């Protein structure tokens, strides 16, 4: 099982345990549905946050590509700007994919 799927399952399980006590007087079919819905909402919010972070990384990459140092021939600043832009894109792709850093390495990019 991928870490992302396992994390989502763990999120639902945590929600289930956390809400179980609160919902003890609610009929099981209602509490089960509510627990599932809350779990889905959490997963959706995690996905939105991941995409927000990926967007920020892409913006950072664009910023590094446009920096004045990137246009200077044969400068260490140019190489630094290129490397930082590439790293920001790598992080954006990693975040957007939902994979964990342990599942991939820069050599996989």
N, C-alpha and C positions, 0 to 999 in steps of 0.2 A: 504494500500500500504506500502510495506517495505520501510524503510528509504533509503536504497541503490537505489531502483527504483525511489523513489521520488527525491533523489539528482541528479540522472542521468537526469530525466525530467527537473529539475530546471536548470541543466547545459545546456541542449539544449535550453531551453527558454532564458537563459542569452546570449547564443551565438546568438540566433535568434535576440534578441533585439539589441545586440551590432553590428551585421553585417547588420541589416536592413537598417540603414542609409547609410552605405558604399555601399550597393548593390542596392540602390534605382533606379539606371538607368539600372540595369540588368533585363532581363526578369524573371518573377516570377518562372517559372519552373526551370530555371538555379539557381537562388538564393536559392530556396527551397532545391534543391539537394546539393548545396554547404554547406548550413547551416546544413543539416543532416549529411553530410560527416565530417564536422568539429566537430559536436557533437559526432559522433562515434569515431573519433580520440581521443577526450578528454576522453571519457569513457574508451577506450583502454589504454590510458596512466595512468589513475587513477588505473585501474586494475593491470597494470605492477608495479606501485609504491607500491600498497598494497602487491603484491607478493614479491617485493624486501624487504619490511619491515618485512614481515613474515619470509623470509629466514634469515634475520639478527637476528630475535628473536630466531629462531631455532639454529643458530650458538651460540648465547649467552647462550642458555640452555645447549648445548653440552659443552661449556666452563665451566659453573658452575658445571656440572656433572663430569668433568675431573679435577677440581681444587684440589689441595692437601688437602684442608680442607674437601672435601667431603669424603676422605678416612680415616680420623681420627675418630676412635671409640669414641662414647659418648662425642662429642665436640659440643659446640654451633655453631662452624663454619660449621660443617657437616650439621646441621639442617638449617642453613642460606643458604648454597649452594643448598640444596635440595629444599628449598622454592623458591629461586630465579630461579632455573632451571624450576620448575613447573610453576612459574609465566610467564617466558619467553615463554614456550610452550603454555600457555593459550592465551597470546597476539598474538602469531603466528597464532593459530587457529582462533582467533577472526578476525584478519586482513585478513586471507585467505578466511574466510566465507563472508566478506563484511558486516557483521552485525555491528550495532552501539553498543557501550558499554551500552547504555540505553535499548537496546533490550535484553541484557543478563547480567547476573551477575556471579561472580565466583562460586556461588552455582549451576549454570546451567552447568558448565564445567565438 
